[in-house]
Amino acid sequence: MTATVALSGVGKRFRTVEAVRDVSFSLDEGEIVALVGHNGAGKTTLMKLMLGLIQPTAGSVRVLGEDPASGAFAARRRLGFLPESVSFNTALTGRETLAFYARLKGEPVGEALALLERVGLGAAGSRRVGTYSKGMRQRLGLAQALIGAPRVLLLDEPTTGLDPALRQSFYEILQELRGRGTTILLASHALSELEGETERVVIMNRGAMVADGSLAELRRLARLPVRVRLTAVGGLDGLAGRFADCGPLQRVNGHAVEIAVDDARKIEVVRRALADETRIEDIEVTPPSLDELYAHFLRSGEARP
Amino acid sequence: MRTILIIAGKEIRDGLRNRWVLATTLLLAGLALSLTFLGAAPSGATGAQPLDVVIVSLSSLTIFLLPLIALLIAHDAVVGEVERGTMLLLLSYPVGRSQVILGKFAGQVAVLGFATFVGYGAAAAALLASGAEIDATSWLAFAAMIGSSVLLGAAFVAIGQFISAASRDRGTAAGIAVGVWLVFVLIYDMGLLGLMVMDQGRTVTAPVLNALLLANPTDAYRLFNLTGFANVSQFAGMAGLAGSAAMSPSLLLGALGAWALAPLALATLAFSRREL
């Protein structure tokens, strides 16, 4: 694996605002990485730094072995970017727009126009972009990012405005690109949306990186409790008492309790519940959701000095 | 160079699509034609060449109109794209910021040049069609007028680019553009006149006055067209001034050229410092 994007100790200050501070991570070939954080957490700033649109005030950024802000454009030809809420010149048609961007990258126009079919805009290609819906503009944005088979794709909030079917085909395109060794960085403010699509997550909070790892790793690190819900036949008499030592317990209604159990002890709780076979009717085990995981890392990030 | 041409091409296509080209050409042609025919009535008996009359009236028109059109087109070039969000995407491509400025400048000057050439050419064509005789010197003066008009337009496109690159938002850019137009086209000359009256020739000597005239692109343009050709200057009532003017046509053209290049360099500088 070779790193296509490498950030070390990167900081960026806009006058009085410190948009990003001390961020270090590197992205490998064929990796889909989610960059998650609230609005204003520094995701877009990081992308601009990788594009070389702004210079870091501290640390260094390398993209495809180049400093993107150096003014050399070799790396930018191998780079695709989809900005947040992408906009185009409304007077031009979809085909004209794509042809313009293909020429700027020095790529054959015919190949670029084929991308319109790929994102499902083949029929709308001769219409003006001004008549496009938000989802269509987003797809045109994706098509321009894919021009010239980029080795690094930076996508800022790529799935906003896409309906579930389009979202599915969007992720299919990404998986195919990843198979060919493209590094894909997806910025999003919601982690749950990206479940199943990314193997690695970088969480940003107020300009600082608070987590970096696979979802399984992050789960382990967070040590968030698993929720076990027990439904009993008849009343709950004595049930609460027998599980009191497992973790914080909460009554859901007259028939059920929910226990927040440490991940390591969840089997023990389930065994105990099964032993009580006459009374326990149903067991439901819920691992922490991605949103809970995300919230956890945001909290822990804030707790730091 | 290729990149500059691609951006210029897109700028021209934009101009065609949003009907800037059409509107500007029709406006200039309409005004030029009406000036030609209105101006033809009194000139009949004086023996002045009909095209020379047209040159005098058209160059006066150009001084007001072309800077305004140029600033209208150009003031939005950078700040408009930044506000609409299209600049971020454009700059993520292998495109330098100076190439963006130069490409937009080239495209907008091409649009303006086309409108001027066709619009004013229509006036000359109408004269020919009406059976007027036009000699070679008049043709030369007319060609020089069109060329210098485009150069004047280029100077104001460059000024507009600088305003656009340096302004925080579109509203500010539009306000500054209107202010710049007022200063160069109206206020500057009035101020200069007032200064000369008050000064009574003590400090504002001929060389100082010449320098002050060169410091305004519209004055350089006016002097070039109204004094540059003897047949025209006679009719423009500028013959006396033309005789005493120490400035050669090439100096005046040079000043116009400098007025296009300097703001363009400043625009590039301002844009390269801009944080997106």
Interface residues (C-beta under 8 A of the other chain):
Chain A: F14 K48 L51 L53 I54 G71 F73 R76 R77 L79 F81 P83 S85 V86 S87 F88 N89 A91 L92 E96 F100 Y101 R103 L104 K105 G106 G141 Q144
Chain B: R2 T3 I6 I7 K10 R13 D14 R17 N18 R84 G85 T86 L88 L89 L90 L91 S92 Y93 P94 V95 G96 E275 L276
